[in-house]
Amino acid sequence: MLGADRRLTSTGASAARPARPARPARPDGVTILTIFMLLLLAIPSGRTIPSLGSAGSVALLWGLAAGVWWCWHQLQRRSVSTPAPQPARTLALLFAAAVLVSYIAAMLRALPPEEANPADTGLIRAAALVGILLVAADGPPDMPRLEVLLRRMAAFGALYALLGLVQFASGHAFVDQLPIPGLSSIEGYESIETRGGVTRPLSTATHPLEYSLVLAAILPIALAFAVHDSDRGVLRRWTPPLLIGLAMALSSSRSAYVGLAVGMLVLFPTIGRRGRLTLLAGGVLLLGAAYIVAPSALTNVRYLFTAVSDDSSAASRTDSYSMAVDVVSQSPVVGRGFGTFLPQYRILDNQYLLLLIEVGILGTVLLLTVALASMTSALRGRSLVSRPLDRALGGALAASVAAAAVMLGLFDALSFPQAAGIFFLALGLCSSYWRLANRADTFS
């Protein structure tokens, strides 16, 4: 652990900035994660390798390979270089073990034939997601490289939001005209929906809810760079959060607004006084711009919340509780197997209820604990760094996890590759931030 003198080095606003990192001589964890984000967000979420079913997402297969790389790397290590324990990483491994236990329990019971293949692909999906989390936790070699990865994340989010804005303005998906050799599209996918006469964009996602979660998770990171990354010009810094924020304002999604509110609630106290004033002013201007562009999109917001009792999607969520309790009681501790509660049984619109059914109380509590440990690690790490940008990124990562974790309670997010991938990536990056904040070379 570092001494107090090193902890307090350059704590003022005039702290010297480290030189920009040179390009690594060979690919590292940041390279692997950049490719993952590109595959995750650039390839339409509903395009899969036909023979692999729900496990055929190219990004998730990359995540599975990344997990194998992480295991190989751990076996090759000659010394332990982590100066502080990483509770989120340890808990993630325990969550993976809980998923495996639920899979074994599913194989030991009289499994219906239609659930056998989903059980196998569910195990593969869980392994891929945990693999991404582990590479994110241990891959970035230093804080400057972590910042490179987060800048790329904000840039990808801006492009992702821009496509959604184009869809909103035109009423066309466009991605349905994009053929990708070797991949097939899910039936009914890539069609633009409307709500209250307003187009609901989805960019390359399968559903507007998946689109909303990705935006809600990336927005706090983009805002942290916009407020504190003074090495870059105003236009370059503010374009990503403005595009993402406008896309969320025009999403006509209750879940998006809830995720946005929770993310800002966590980010606001951590971004500094100047940042808070900037966010308040920017929020007012953004709402004004959204109202000018599409006044009906914002006037629908009040209806979305005041008429929630008449909404079919809200009714579906509340009507699922009693049924879920009955199913959970059949195997309360370890569940019936990840991925085995099929959509034709019922669409729960609540990932935590689905987890209780599929991985039991054990797996659900472990995933919730991973999220809590990740947020705590990012927030605690802020006290160990001196640069305003580094401190802001800790709060932004915690806000990213908080927004996504709340939205898991609003739809079955882990069934959607982009939503699940971004969530587990954010979990791992919080752990990485904590690890790097405990290293001497983090300090200016």
C-alpha positions as CSV (number, residue, x, y, z in Angstrom):
1,M,0.0,0.0,0.0
2,L,1.2,3.5,-0.8
3,G,2.4,5.9,1.9
4,A,0.4,8.9,2.9
5,D,2.9,11.2,1.2
6,R,2.4,9.6,-2.1
7,R,-1.4,9.6,-1.6
8,L,-1.4,13.4,-1.2
9,T,0.9,14.3,-4.0
10,S,-0.4,17.1,-6.2
11,T,-3.8,17.2,-4.7
12,G,-4.5,20.7,-6.0
13,A,-6.2,21.6,-9.3
14,S,-2.8,22.4,-10.7
15,A,-1.5,18.8,-10.5
16,A,0.8,18.0,-13.3
17,R,-0.5,15.8,-16.1
18,P,1.3,12.7,-17.0
19,A,2.6,12.4,-20.6
20,R,0.2,10.7,-23.0
21,P,0.9,7.0,-23.1
22,A,2.8,5.6,-26.1
23,R,1.2,2.9,-28.2
24,P,1.8,-0.5,-26.7
25,A,4.4,-2.6,-28.5
26,R,1.9,-5.4,-28.7
27,P,-1.9,-5.9,-28.2
28,D,-3.0,-5.7,-24.5
29,G,-6.2,-6.0,-22.6
30,V,-7.3,-2.5,-23.9
31,T,-7.0,-3.8,-27.5
32,I,-9.1,-6.9,-26.7
33,L,-11.8,-4.8,-25.0
34,T,-11.8,-2.2,-27.9
35,I,-12.4,-5.0,-30.4
36,F,-15.2,-6.4,-28.1
37,M,-16.9,-3.0,-28.0
38,L,-16.6,-2.6,-31.8
39,L,-18.1,-6.1,-32.4
40,L,-20.8,-5.5,-29.8
41,L,-22.1,-2.1,-31.0
42,A,-21.2,-2.1,-34.7
43,I,-22.8,-5.5,-35.6
44,P,-26.6,-5.5,-35.2
45,S,-27.4,-7.2,-31.9
46,G,-29.9,-9.6,-33.6
47,R,-27.4,-11.0,-36.0
48,T,-26.0,-14.3,-34.9
49,I,-24.3,-17.4,-36.3
50,P,-27.3,-19.6,-37.2
51,S,-26.0,-22.9,-35.9
52,L,-25.2,-21.4,-32.5
53,G,-28.5,-19.9,-31.7
54,S,-28.6,-17.3,-28.9
55,A,-24.9,-18.0,-28.2
56,G,-24.0,-17.0,-31.8
57,S,-23.4,-13.3,-31.1
58,V,-19.9,-12.5,-32.6
59,A,-19.2,-10.2,-29.6
60,L,-20.0,-12.9,-27.1
61,L,-17.9,-15.4,-28.8
62,W,-15.1,-12.8,-28.7
63,G,-15.8,-12.5,-25.0
64,L,-15.5,-16.3,-24.6
65,A,-12.1,-16.2,-26.3
66,A,-11.1,-13.2,-24.1
67,G,-12.0,-15.3,-21.0
68,V,-9.7,-18.1,-22.2
69,W,-6.9,-15.5,-22.8
70,W,-7.4,-14.3,-19.2
71,C,-7.1,-17.8,-17.9
72,W,-3.9,-18.5,-19.9
73,H,-2.5,-15.2,-18.8
74,Q,-3.1,-16.0,-15.1
75,L,-1.4,-19.4,-15.5
76,Q,1.7,-17.6,-17.1
77,R,2.1,-15.1,-14.3
78,R,5.2,-15.6,-12.1
79,S,4.3,-13.1,-9.4
80,V,1.2,-11.4,-8.0
81,S,1.4,-7.7,-8.9
82,T,-2.0,-6.6,-7.6
83,P,-1.4,-4.5,-4.4
84,A,-5.0,-4.6,-3.3
85,P,-7.7,-7.3,-3.4
86,Q,-10.4,-7.0,-6.1
87,P,-13.6,-8.1,-4.4
88,A,-15.7,-7.6,-7.5
89,R,-13.5,-9.9,-9.5
90,T,-13.6,-12.6,-6.8
91,L,-17.4,-12.3,-6.5
92,A,-17.7,-12.5,-10.3
93,L,-15.9,-15.9,-10.2
94,L,-18.3,-17.0,-7.5
95,F,-21.2,-15.9,-9.7
96,A,-19.8,-18.0,-12.6
97,A,-19.6,-21.0,-10.2
98,A,-23.2,-20.4,-9.2
99,V,-24.3,-20.5,-12.8
100,L,-22.3,-23.7,-13.3
101,V,-24.1,-25.2,-10.2
102,S,-27.5,-24.2,-11.7
103,Y,-26.5,-25.9,-15.0
104,I,-25.6,-29.1,-13.2
105,A,-28.8,-29.0,-11.3
106,A,-30.7,-28.6,-14.6
107,M,-28.9,-31.6,-16.1
108,L,-29.8,-33.7,-13.1
109,R,-33.5,-33.1,-13.3
110,A,-36.0,-34.2,-15.9
111,L,-35.1,-31.4,-18.4
112,P,-37.6,-30.9,-21.2
113,P,-36.0,-31.3,-24.6
114,E,-36.8,-27.7,-25.6
115,E,-34.7,-26.5,-22.6
116,A,-31.6,-28.6,-23.2
117,N,-30.0,-26.4,-25.9
118,P,-30.8,-23.1,-24.1
119,A,-29.2,-24.5,-21.0
120,D,-26.0,-25.2,-22.9
121,T,-26.0,-21.8,-24.7
122,G,-26.8,-20.1,-21.4
123,L,-23.7,-21.5,-19.8
124,I,-21.7,-20.3,-22.8
125,R,-23.2,-16.8,-22.6
126,A,-22.4,-16.6,-18.9
127,A,-18.8,-17.7,-19.4
128,A,-18.4,-15.0,-22.2
129,L,-19.8,-12.2,-20.0
130,V,-17.7,-13.2,-17.0
131,G,-14.7,-13.5,-19.3
132,I,-15.2,-9.9,-20.4
133,L,-15.5,-8.8,-16.8
134,L,-12.2,-10.5,-15.9
135,V,-10.3,-9.0,-18.8
136,A,-11.7,-5.6,-18.0
137,A,-10.6,-6.0,-14.4
138,D,-7.1,-7.0,-15.1
139,G,-6.4,-5.9,-18.7
140,P,-5.7,-2.2,-18.7
141,P,-2.0,-1.9,-17.6
142,D,-2.1,1.6,-16.2
143,M,-4.5,4.6,-15.7
144,P,-3.6,6.3,-19.1
145,R,-4.5,3.1,-21.0
146,L,-7.7,2.8,-19.0
147,E,-8.5,6.4,-20.1
148,V,-7.8,5.5,-23.7
149,L,-10.4,2.6,-23.4
150,L,-13.0,4.9,-21.8
151,R,-12.5,7.5,-24.5
152,R,-13.1,4.9,-27.1
153,M,-16.2,3.8,-25.2
154,A,-17.6,7.3,-25.2
155,A,-16.8,7.7,-29.0
156,F,-18.5,4.4,-29.8
157,G,-21.5,5.5,-27.7
158,A,-21.7,8.7,-29.7
159,L,-21.8,6.9,-33.0
160,Y,-24.3,4.4,-31.6
161,A,-26.5,7.3,-30.5
162,L,-26.1,9.2,-33.8
163,L,-27.5,6.2,-35.7
164,G,-30.5,6.2,-33.4
165,L,-31.0,9.9,-34.0
166,V,-31.0,9.3,-37.7
167,Q,-33.5,6.5,-37.3
168,F,-35.7,8.9,-35.2
169,A,-35.6,11.6,-37.8
170,S,-36.2,9.3,-40.8
171,G,-38.4,6.5,-39.4
172,H,-36.1,3.9,-41.1
173,A,-33.9,1.4,-39.3
174,F,-31.3,1.2,-42.2
175,V,-29.4,-1.7,-40.5
176,D,-32.0,-4.1,-42.0
177,Q,-30.4,-3.3,-45.4
178,L,-27.0,-4.3,-44.2
179,P,-26.1,-7.9,-45.2
180,I,-23.4,-9.6,-43.1
181,P,-22.1,-12.9,-44.6
182,G,-22.4,-15.8,-42.2
183,L,-24.9,-14.1,-39.9
184,S,-28.6,-14.4,-39.8
185,S,-31.2,-12.0,-38.4
186,I,-33.7,-12.8,-35.6
187,E,-37.2,-12.9,-37.0
188,G,-39.0,-9.6,-36.4
189,Y,-35.8,-7.8,-35.6
190,E,-34.7,-4.4,-37.0
191,S,-38.2,-2.9,-37.3
192,I,-38.8,0.6,-36.0
193,E,-41.4,0.9,-33.3
194,T,-43.6,3.9,-32.3
195,R,-45.1,4.9,-29.0
196,G,-47.6,7.7,-28.8
197,G,-47.0,8.5,-32.4
198,V,-43.2,9.0,-31.7
199,T,-40.5,6.8,-33.3
200,R,-38.6,4.7,-30.9
201,P,-35.0,4.3,-32.3
202,L,-32.9,1.3,-31.5
203,S,-29.6,1.9,-33.4
204,T,-28.0,-1.6,-33.8
205,A,-29.8,-3.0,-30.8
206,T,-32.6,-5.6,-30.8
207,H,-35.0,-3.5,-28.8
208,P,-35.3,0.2,-27.7
209,L,-34.8,-1.0,-24.1
210,E,-31.4,-2.5,-25.0
211,Y,-30.5,0.7,-26.8
212,S,-31.5,2.7,-23.7
213,L,-29.4,0.7,-21.3
214,V,-26.3,1.0,-23.5
215,L,-26.8,4.8,-23.7
216,A,-27.5,5.1,-20.0
217,A,-24.3,3.2,-19.1
218,I,-22.0,5.2,-21.4
219,L,-23.4,8.7,-20.8
220,P,-21.7,9.2,-17.3
221,I,-18.3,8.4,-18.8
222,A,-18.8,10.7,-21.7
223,L,-19.8,13.5,-19.3
224,A,-16.7,13.0,-17.1
225,F,-14.5,13.5,-20.1
226,A,-16.6,16.5,-21.3
227,V,-16.2,18.3,-18.0
228,H,-12.6,17.5,-17.0
229,D,-10.6,16.5,-20.2
230,S,-9.3,20.0,-20.7
231,D,-6.5,18.7,-23.0
232,R,-9.1,18.4,-25.8
233,G,-11.2,21.0,-27.5
234,V,-14.7,21.9,-26.5
235,L,-16.4,20.3,-29.6
236,R,-14.5,17.1,-29.3
237,R,-15.3,16.8,-25.6
238,W,-18.9,17.7,-25.7
239,T,-20.1,16.0,-28.9
240,P,-20.4,12.5,-27.4
241,P,-22.5,13.4,-24.3
242,L,-24.7,15.8,-26.3
243,L,-25.5,13.1,-28.9
244,I,-26.1,10.4,-26.2
245,G,-28.1,12.7,-24.0
246,L,-30.3,13.9,-26.9
247,A,-30.8,10.3,-28.0
248,M,-32.0,9.3,-24.5
249,A,-34.3,12.4,-24.3
250,L,-36.0,11.3,-27.6
251,S,-36.1,7.6,-26.7
252,S,-39.7,7.6,-25.4
253,S,-38.7,5.0,-22.9
254,R,-39.6,5.0,-19.2
255,S,-36.6,2.7,-18.5
256,A,-34.2,5.1,-20.3
257,Y,-35.4,8.0,-18.1
258,V,-35.1,6.0,-14.9
259,G,-31.6,4.8,-15.9
260,L,-30.6,8.4,-16.7
261,A,-31.9,9.7,-13.4
262,V,-30.1,7.0,-11.4
263,G,-26.8,7.5,-13.3
264,M,-26.9,11.3,-12.8
265,L,-27.8,10.8,-9.1
266,V,-24.6,8.9,-8.5
267,L,-22.5,11.0,-10.9
268,F,-23.6,14.5,-9.6
269,P,-21.8,14.4,-6.2
270,T,-18.6,13.1,-7.7
271,I,-18.0,15.4,-10.6
272,G,-17.0,18.6,-8.8
273,R,-18.6,21.9,-8.3
274,R,-17.8,23.2,-11.7
275,G,-19.0,19.9,-13.2
276,R,-22.3,20.1,-11.3
277,L,-23.0,23.6,-12.6
278,T,-22.1,22.6,-16.1
279,L,-24.4,19.5,-16.0
280,L,-27.3,21.6,-14.7
281,A,-26.9,24.2,-17.5
282,G,-26.3,21.5,-20.1
283,G,-29.3,19.5,-19.0
284,V,-31.6,22.6,-19.4
285,L,-30.2,23.4,-22.9
286,L,-30.5,19.7,-24.0
287,L,-34.1,19.5,-22.9
288,G,-34.8,22.7,-24.8
289,A,-33.1,21.4,-27.9
290,A,-35.0,18.1,-27.6
291,Y,-38.3,20.0,-27.3
292,I,-37.5,22.1,-30.4
293,V,-36.6,19.0,-32.4
294,A,-39.5,16.8,-31.3
295,P,-41.9,18.4,-28.8
296,S,-44.2,15.4,-28.8
297,A,-41.4,13.2,-27.6
298,L,-41.1,15.2,-24.4
299,T,-44.8,15.8,-23.8
300,N,-45.2,12.0,-23.9
301,V,-42.8,11.7,-20.9
302,R,-45.5,12.9,-18.5
303,Y,-48.0,10.3,-19.9
304,L,-45.4,7.5,-19.6
305,F,-45.3,7.9,-15.9
306,T,-48.8,9.2,-15.0
307,A,-50.5,6.5,-17.0
308,V,-48.3,3.7,-16.0
309,S,-51.2,1.7,-14.5
310,D,-52.8,1.5,-17.9
311,D,-49.6,0.5,-19.7
312,S,-49.4,-3.1,-20.9
313,S,-45.7,-3.5,-20.3
314,A,-46.0,-2.2,-16.7
315,A,-48.9,-4.6,-16.1
316,S,-46.8,-7.5,-17.5
317,R,-44.1,-6.7,-14.9
318,T,-46.4,-6.6,-11.9
319,D,-48.5,-9.6,-13.0
320,S,-45.3,-11.7,-13.1
321,Y,-44.5,-11.6,-9.4
322,S,-46.9,-14.2,-8.1
323,M,-46.1,-16.6,-11.0
324,A,-42.3,-16.1,-10.3
325,V,-42.7,-16.9,-6.7
326,D,-44.3,-20.2,-7.5
327,V,-41.5,-21.1,-10.0
328,V,-38.7,-20.0,-7.7
329,S,-40.1,-22.2,-4.9
330,Q,-39.4,-25.3,-7.0
331,S,-35.6,-24.7,-6.7
332,P,-35.0,-21.6,-4.6
333,V,-31.3,-21.9,-3.9
334,V,-29.6,-22.8,-7.2
335,G,-32.5,-22.3,-9.7
336,R,-33.5,-24.2,-12.8
337,G,-30.5,-23.3,-15.1
338,F,-29.4,-20.1,-16.7
339,G,-31.4,-19.6,-19.9
340,T,-33.9,-22.3,-19.4
341,F,-37.0,-20.2,-18.6
342,L,-38.0,-19.6,-22.2
343,P,-39.8,-16.6,-23.5
344,Q,-42.7,-18.8,-24.6
345,Y,-43.4,-19.5,-20.9
346,R,-43.6,-15.8,-20.1
347,I,-41.6,-12.6,-20.7
348,L,-40.9,-11.3,-17.2
349,D,-39.5,-7.8,-18.1
350,N,-37.5,-8.1,-14.9
351,Q,-34.0,-9.6,-15.0
352,Y,-33.8,-10.1,-11.2
353,L,-37.0,-12.2,-11.2
354,L,-35.6,-14.2,-14.1
355,L,-32.3,-14.7,-12.3
356,L,-34.2,-15.9,-9.2
357,I,-35.9,-18.5,-11.4
358,E,-32.8,-19.5,-13.4
359,V,-29.8,-19.3,-10.9
360,G,-31.7,-19.1,-7.6
361,I,-31.2,-16.9,-4.6
362,L,-27.5,-17.8,-4.6
363,G,-26.7,-16.5,-8.1
364,T,-29.0,-13.5,-7.8
365,V,-27.4,-12.3,-4.6
366,L,-23.9,-12.8,-6.0
367,L,-24.6,-10.7,-9.1
368,L,-26.1,-8.0,-6.9
369,T,-23.1,-8.1,-4.7
370,V,-20.8,-7.9,-7.7
371,A,-22.6,-4.7,-8.8
372,L,-22.4,-3.2,-5.3
373,A,-18.7,-4.2,-4.9
374,S,-17.9,-2.7,-8.3
375,M,-19.6,0.6,-7.4
376,T,-17.9,0.7,-4.0
377,S,-14.5,0.0,-5.5
378,A,-14.8,2.8,-8.1
379,L,-16.0,5.3,-5.4
380,R,-13.3,4.3,-2.9
381,G,-10.6,4.5,-5.6
382,R,-11.4,8.2,-6.2
383,S,-9.7,9.1,-2.9
384,L,-6.4,7.5,-4.1
385,V,-6.0,9.6,-7.2
386,S,-5.2,13.3,-7.6
387,R,-6.1,14.4,-11.1
388,P,-9.6,15.8,-11.4
389,L,-10.3,13.7,-14.6
390,D,-9.2,10.5,-12.8
391,R,-11.4,11.3,-9.9
392,A,-14.3,12.0,-12.1
393,L,-13.9,8.8,-14.0
394,G,-14.3,6.8,-10.8
395,G,-17.6,8.4,-10.1
396,A,-18.6,8.0,-13.7
397,L,-17.9,4.2,-13.7
398,A,-19.9,3.8,-10.5
399,A,-22.8,5.8,-12.1
400,S,-22.6,3.6,-15.2
401,V,-23.0,0.4,-13.1
402,A,-25.8,2.0,-11.0
403,A,-27.8,3.0,-14.1
404,A,-27.4,-0.4,-15.8
405,A,-28.2,-2.3,-12.5
406,V,-31.4,-0.4,-12.0
407,M,-32.5,-1.0,-15.6
408,L,-32.0,-4.8,-15.1
409,G,-35.1,-4.6,-13.0
410,L,-37.1,-3.1,-15.9
411,F,-36.5,-5.8,-18.6
412,D,-34.7,-9.1,-19.1
413,A,-31.4,-7.3,-20.0
414,L,-29.1,-10.3,-19.9
415,S,-31.0,-11.8,-22.8
416,F,-29.8,-9.0,-25.0
417,P,-26.1,-9.2,-26.0
418,Q,-25.4,-5.4,-26.1
419,A,-27.1,-4.7,-22.7
420,A,-25.4,-7.7,-21.0
421,G,-22.0,-7.0,-22.6
422,I,-21.9,-3.3,-21.6
423,F,-23.1,-4.1,-18.1
424,F,-20.4,-6.7,-17.4
425,L,-17.8,-4.5,-19.1
426,A,-18.6,-1.7,-16.7
427,L,-18.4,-4.0,-13.7
428,G,-14.9,-5.1,-14.8
429,L,-13.8,-1.5,-15.4
430,C,-14.8,-0.5,-11.9
431,S,-12.5,-3.2,-10.6
432,S,-9.7,-2.2,-12.9
433,Y,-10.0,1.4,-11.7
434,W,-9.7,0.3,-8.1
435,R,-6.6,-1.8,-9.0
436,L,-4.9,1.0,-10.8
437,A,-5.8,3.6,-8.2
438,N,-3.7,1.6,-5.7
439,R,-0.6,1.7,-7.9
440,A,2.1,4.3,-7.6
441,D,2.2,5.1,-11.3
442,T,-1.4,6.4,-11.1
443,F,-0.2,9.5,-9.4
444,S,1.0,12.7,-11.1
